[in-house]
Amino acid sequence: MAVQKGTHSKANRTPTLQVGDEAPDFELPTHLGDTFRLSALRGQKHVVLAFYPVAWTPV
């Protein structure tokens, strides 16, 4: 399902990554109340990120 551009969408302001591009750094709160930064994993051989929407939201 593609994101459609609209008044509530950030699709028109979100850059598209290409294969081989470095992921932009970001930080998120963890379930333990700490802060996770993607840059903390730089240099690891493989990093897999999976984002799940809240159960009652459309995917």
A tleap script that builds the chain and sets N, CA, C and O, in Angstrom:
source leaprc.protein.ff14SB
mol = sequence {
  NMET ALA VAL GLN LYS GLY THR HIE SER LYS
  ALA ASN ARG THR PRO THR LEU GLN VAL GLY
  ASP GLU ALA PRO ASP PHE GLU LEU PRO THR
  HIE LEU GLY ASP THR PHE ARG LEU SER ALA
  LEU ARG GLY GLN LYS HIE VAL VAL LEU ALA
  PHE TYR PRO VAL ALA TRP THR PRO CVAL
}
set mol.1.N position { 0.849 -1.175 0.000 }
set mol.1.CA position { 0.000 0.000 0.000 }
set mol.1.C position { 0.893 1.236 0.000 }
set mol.1.O position { 1.704 1.416 0.908 }
set mol.2.N position { 0.754 2.051 -0.973 }
set mol.2.CA position { 1.575 3.253 -1.091 }
set mol.2.C position { 0.995 4.375 -0.241 }
set mol.2.O position { -0.216 4.459 -0.034 }
set mol.3.N position { 1.873 5.224 0.241 }
set mol.3.CA position { 1.429 6.405 0.977 }
set mol.3.C position { 0.941 7.430 -0.028 }
set mol.3.O position { 1.644 7.752 -0.986 }
set mol.4.N position { -0.246 7.936 0.184 }
set mol.4.CA position { -0.786 8.933 -0.713 }
set mol.4.C position { -0.532 10.324 -0.148 }
set mol.4.O position { -0.683 10.562 1.050 }
set mol.5.N position { -0.151 11.222 -1.019 }
set mol.5.CA position { 0.098 12.593 -0.593 }
set mol.5.C position { -1.222 13.263 -0.248 }
set mol.5.O position { -2.218 13.083 -0.949 }
set mol.6.N position { -1.230 14.020 0.809 }
set mol.6.CA position { -2.440 14.700 1.232 }
set mol.6.C position { -2.131 15.662 2.360 }
set mol.6.O position { -0.964 15.899 2.673 }
set mol.7.N position { -3.141 16.206 2.961 }
set mol.7.CA position { -2.939 17.204 4.002 }
set mol.7.C position { -2.347 16.606 5.268 }
set mol.7.O position { -1.710 17.320 6.043 }
set mol.8.N position { -2.540 15.321 5.493 }
set mol.8.CA position { -2.026 14.693 6.710 }
set mol.8.C position { -0.780 13.850 6.442 }
set mol.8.O position { -0.228 13.259 7.370 }
set mol.9.N position { -0.341 13.788 5.217 }
set mol.9.CA position { 0.786 12.959 4.837 }
set mol.9.C position { 2.069 13.777 4.785 }
set mol.9.O position { 2.055 14.955 4.426 }
set mol.10.N position { 3.173 13.142 5.145 }
set mol.10.CA position { 4.487 13.774 5.027 }
set mol.10.C position { 5.218 13.228 3.804 }
set mol.10.O position { 6.417 13.456 3.644 }
set mol.11.N position { 4.502 12.507 2.941 }
set mol.11.CA position { 5.125 11.862 1.793 }
set mol.11.C position { 5.824 12.859 0.874 }
set mol.11.O position { 6.865 12.543 0.298 }
set mol.12.N position { 5.270 14.049 0.732 }
set mol.12.CA position { 5.888 15.024 -0.169 }
set mol.12.C position { 7.112 15.688 0.443 }
set mol.12.O position { 7.832 16.399 -0.258 }
set mol.13.N position { 7.367 15.476 1.736 }
set mol.13.CA position { 8.545 16.059 2.390 }
set mol.13.C position { 9.542 14.997 2.833 }
set mol.13.O position { 10.548 15.324 3.462 }
set mol.14.N position { 9.284 13.743 2.519 }
set mol.14.CA position { 10.131 12.643 2.966 }
set mol.14.C position { 11.029 12.182 1.831 }
set mol.14.O position { 10.533 11.761 0.786 }
set mol.15.N position { 12.350 12.253 2.017 }
set mol.15.CA position { 13.240 11.788 0.954 }
set mol.15.C position { 13.160 10.271 0.810 }
set mol.15.O position { 12.939 9.557 1.789 }
set mol.16.N position { 13.338 9.794 -0.392 }
set mol.16.CA position { 13.321 8.365 -0.664 }
set mol.16.C position { 14.746 7.852 -0.671 }
set mol.16.O position { 15.612 8.401 -1.352 }
set mol.17.N position { 14.987 6.797 0.089 }
set mol.17.CA position { 16.309 6.175 0.109 }
set mol.17.C position { 16.417 5.177 -1.030 }
set mol.17.O position { 15.446 4.514 -1.394 }
set mol.18.N position { 17.600 5.084 -1.576 }
set mol.18.CA position { 17.880 4.117 -2.627 }
set mol.18.C position { 18.706 2.985 -2.034 }
set mol.18.O position { 19.312 3.139 -0.973 }
set mol.19.N position { 18.730 1.855 -2.717 }
set mol.19.CA position { 19.536 0.719 -2.272 }
set mol.19.C position { 20.981 1.185 -2.114 }
set mol.19.O position { 21.550 1.786 -3.026 }
set mol.20.N position { 21.562 0.908 -0.968 }
set mol.20.CA position { 22.947 1.283 -0.707 }
set mol.20.C position { 23.098 2.596 0.035 }
set mol.20.O position { 24.186 2.899 0.524 }
set mol.21.N position { 22.025 3.391 0.135 }
set mol.21.CA position { 22.083 4.647 0.886 }
set mol.21.C position { 22.215 4.370 2.377 }
set mol.21.O position { 21.671 3.390 2.885 }
set mol.22.N position { 22.931 5.227 3.062 }
set mol.22.CA position { 23.033 5.115 4.517 }
set mol.22.C position { 21.748 5.658 5.137 }
set mol.22.O position { 21.255 6.718 4.750 }
set mol.23.N position { 21.223 4.921 6.095 }
set mol.23.CA position { 19.998 5.360 6.772 }
set mol.23.C position { 20.274 6.613 7.587 }
set mol.23.O position { 21.325 6.710 8.220 }
set mol.24.N position { 19.359 7.571 7.588 }
set mol.24.CA position { 19.551 8.767 8.401 }
set mol.24.C position { 19.471 8.428 9.890 }
set mol.24.O position { 18.747 7.517 10.291 }
set mol.25.N position { 20.213 9.160 10.688 }
set mol.25.CA position { 20.200 8.915 12.130 }
set mol.25.C position { 18.877 9.388 12.724 }
set mol.25.O position { 18.289 10.360 12.250 }
set mol.26.N position { 18.422 8.708 13.747 }
set mol.26.CA position { 17.211 9.113 14.458 }
set mol.26.C position { 17.298 8.588 15.883 }
set mol.26.O position { 18.126 7.730 16.188 }
set mol.27.N position { 16.446 9.103 16.746 }
set mol.27.CA position { 16.376 8.583 18.110 }
set mol.27.C position { 14.917 8.381 18.494 }
set mol.27.O position { 14.026 9.117 18.069 }
set mol.28.N position { 14.706 7.348 19.318 }
set mol.28.CA position { 13.374 6.978 19.786 }
set mol.28.C position { 13.448 6.579 21.241 }
set mol.28.O position { 14.488 6.095 21.689 }
set mol.29.N position { 12.370 6.767 22.001 }
set mol.29.CA position { 12.351 6.269 23.377 }
set mol.29.C position { 12.186 4.743 23.371 }
set mol.29.O position { 11.469 4.194 22.534 }
set mol.30.N position { 12.845 4.076 24.295 }
set mol.30.CA position { 12.697 2.623 24.413 }
set mol.30.C position { 11.581 2.299 25.398 }
set mol.30.O position { 11.067 3.181 26.086 }
set mol.31.N position { 11.219 1.039 25.455 }
set mol.31.CA position { 10.180 0.613 26.394 }
set mol.31.C position { 10.640 0.717 27.847 }
set mol.31.O position { 9.822 0.630 28.762 }
set mol.32.N position { 11.936 0.901 28.065 }
set mol.32.CA position { 12.472 1.047 29.418 }
set mol.32.C position { 12.665 2.505 29.816 }
set mol.32.O position { 13.130 2.799 30.918 }
set mol.33.N position { 12.301 3.428 28.902 }
set mol.33.CA position { 12.430 4.844 29.208 }
set mol.33.C position { 13.765 5.448 28.804 }
set mol.33.O position { 13.982 6.643 29.010 }
set mol.34.N position { 14.658 4.661 28.238 }
set mol.34.CA position { 15.931 5.170 27.738 }
set mol.34.C position { 15.723 5.744 26.334 }
set mol.34.O position { 14.609 5.742 25.811 }
set mol.35.N position { 16.798 6.229 25.742 }
set mol.35.CA position { 16.745 6.731 24.373 }
set mol.35.C position { 17.628 5.862 23.505 }
set mol.35.O position { 18.772 5.580 23.859 }
set mol.36.N position { 17.101 5.435 22.367 }
set mol.36.CA position { 17.850 4.643 21.394 }
set mol.36.C position { 18.202 5.537 20.222 }
set mol.36.O position { 17.347 6.258 19.707 }
set mol.37.N position { 19.461 5.495 19.798 }
set mol.37.CA position { 19.906 6.226 18.604 }
set mol.37.C position { 20.448 5.219 17.604 }
set mol.37.O position { 21.238 4.343 17.958 }
set mol.38.N position { 20.022 5.345 16.361 }
set mol.38.CA position { 20.512 4.447 15.317 }
set mol.38.C position { 22.027 4.528 15.193 }
set mol.38.O position { 22.679 3.515 14.939 }
set mol.39.N position { 22.588 5.700 15.366 }
set mol.39.CA position { 24.037 5.878 15.229 }
set mol.39.C position { 24.821 5.043 16.238 }
set mol.39.O position { 26.010 4.794 16.036 }
set mol.40.N position { 24.179 4.607 17.316 }
set mol.40.CA position { 24.864 3.753 18.290 }
set mol.40.C position { 25.198 2.389 17.693 }
set mol.40.O position { 26.044 1.672 18.229 }
set mol.41.N position { 24.555 2.028 16.608 }
set mol.41.CA position { 24.795 0.731 15.970 }
set mol.41.C position { 25.713 0.837 14.752 }
set mol.41.O position { 25.976 -0.169 14.093 }
set mol.42.N position { 26.204 2.036 14.446 }
set mol.42.CA position { 27.106 2.186 13.297 }
set mol.42.C position { 28.315 1.280 13.483 }
set mol.42.O position { 28.866 1.169 14.579 }
set mol.43.N position { 28.716 0.638 12.395 }
set mol.43.CA position { 29.855 -0.262 12.442 }
set mol.43.C position { 29.457 -1.718 12.647 }
set mol.43.O position { 30.287 -2.610 12.471 }
set mol.44.N position { 28.222 -1.972 13.009 }
set mol.44.CA position { 27.749 -3.347 13.119 }
set mol.44.C position { 27.626 -3.918 11.707 }
set mol.44.O position { 27.378 -3.182 10.751 }
set mol.45.N position { 27.798 -5.221 11.585 }
set mol.45.CA position { 27.745 -5.820 10.259 }
set mol.45.C position { 26.344 -5.724 9.642 }
set mol.45.O position { 26.206 -5.351 8.477 }
set mol.46.N position { 25.314 -6.056 10.413 }
set mol.46.CA position { 23.943 -6.008 9.904 }
set mol.46.C position { 23.034 -5.400 10.962 }
set mol.46.O position { 23.137 -5.718 12.147 }
set mol.47.N position { 22.160 -4.538 10.527 }
set mol.47.CA position { 21.147 -3.947 11.410 }
set mol.47.C position { 19.823 -4.041 10.669 }
set mol.47.O position { 19.704 -3.575 9.535 }
set mol.48.N position { 18.826 -4.646 11.310 }
set mol.48.CA position { 17.495 -4.764 10.719 }
set mol.48.C position { 16.536 -3.950 11.580 }
set mol.48.O position { 16.470 -4.136 12.795 }
set mol.49.N position { 15.797 -3.049 10.946 }
set mol.49.CA position { 14.810 -2.241 11.652 }
set mol.49.C position { 13.425 -2.669 11.198 }
set mol.49.O position { 13.171 -2.805 10.001 }
set mol.50.N position { 12.539 -2.878 12.144 }
set mol.50.CA position { 11.154 -3.219 11.825 }
set mol.50.C position { 10.258 -2.259 12.605 }
set mol.50.O position { 10.371 -2.147 13.825 }
set mol.51.N position { 9.379 -1.578 11.901 }
set mol.51.CA position { 8.453 -0.643 12.529 }
set mol.51.C position { 7.039 -1.186 12.376 }
set mol.51.O position { 6.618 -1.543 11.275 }
set mol.52.N position { 6.320 -1.245 13.471 }
set mol.52.CA position { 4.961 -1.762 13.453 }
set mol.52.C position { 4.005 -0.664 13.876 }
set mol.52.O position { 4.241 0.018 14.873 }
set mol.53.N position { 2.924 -0.488 13.122 }
set mol.53.CA position { 1.939 0.499 13.543 }
set mol.53.C position { 1.164 -0.015 14.757 }
set mol.53.O position { 1.172 -1.211 15.048 }
set mol.54.N position { 0.514 0.874 15.442 }
set mol.54.CA position { -0.344 0.483 16.535 }
set mol.54.C position { -1.431 -0.433 15.974 }
set mol.54.O position { -1.882 -0.230 14.847 }
set mol.55.N position { -1.850 -1.421 16.730 }
set mol.55.CA position { -2.756 -2.456 16.241 }
set mol.55.C position { -4.059 -1.919 15.640 }
set mol.55.O position { -4.617 -2.544 14.738 }
set mol.56.N position { -4.547 -0.789 16.116 }
set mol.56.CA position { -5.831 -0.309 15.598 }
set mol.56.C position { -5.701 0.712 14.477 }
set mol.56.O position { -6.685 1.354 14.111 }
set mol.57.N position { -4.500 0.870 13.930 }
set mol.57.CA position { -4.337 1.804 12.825 }
set mol.57.C position { -4.212 1.031 11.509 }
set mol.57.O position { -3.741 -0.106 11.512 }
set mol.58.N position { -4.621 1.620 10.396 }
set mol.58.CA position { -4.468 0.926 9.109 }
set mol.58.C position { -2.996 0.882 8.720 }
set mol.58.O position { -2.238 1.801 9.031 }
set mol.59.N position { -2.606 -0.151 8.063 }
set mol.59.CA position { -1.217 -0.325 7.625 }
set mol.59.C position { -1.060 0.234 6.238 }
set mol.59.O position { 0.034 0.191 5.676 }
savepdb mol mol.pdb
quit
